[in-house]
Amino acid sequence: MKIVNTILAILLSVFGMVSLIAGLSGITHQYMMFGISLIVVIPMWDEIYKEYKRYKNINRKC
C-alpha cells in the first residue's frame, strides 16, 4: 500500500506542477486545479514522510 500511496502522491504532484505551468501560461481555471492538488498532496507527502521516519526508527533499534 505504501508504494501505491507514493505513486499517487508523485502523480498528483506532477499534475499540480503541470496545472501551475498552464495557469502561468494564461489558462486561468488551472490555478484552481493547482490549489486542489496542493490540498490533497501536502497531507499525502506528510504521511509518507511520517511512515518513512517510523520505518527508519524501527530498523535502527533492531
N, C-alpha and C positions, 0 to 999 in steps of 0.2 A: 504494500500500500504506500510505502514511503516513496517508491520510485514513481508511482502514478501521481502523487501529490507534487513531486519535484517537476515532473514533465508538465503538468498543468500550470504550475507557477511560472515555468520558463515560457510556455506558450502565451500565457496571459501577459507576461512582461513584454514579450516581443510584439504582440498585438497592440499593447498600450503604447510602445515606442513608435510603431507604425502610425497609429492614430494621432499621436502628437506631431509627427512629421507632416501628416496630411493636414492637420489643423493649422500648422505654421505655414503650409503652402496655400491656405485660403479656403479650405473646406471647413466651415465654421462648426458644424454639428459634431465634428470629430473630437473637439475638446471635451464634450460630454462623455464620449466613449473612453477617452483617456482618464477622466475622473472616475468613471465606473470601474475601469480596470485597476486604478490605484486603490480604490476602496476594497477590492477583492484581493489584490496581490500582496499588499503590505501585511495583512494578517497571515496569509499563507507563508510568506517568507519568514515571518516571525516564528511561526510554529515549526517550520523546517529547521530553523536555527536552534530553537529550544531542544528539539529532538536530537540534533547533532551534538549539542553540548552535553545532553544527558547521556548519549551513547559514548562520548569521549570519557566522561567521568566514570562510567561503569567499567570501561576497558582499562582504565588506569588502576582501579582498585584490585583487579584480578591478578 
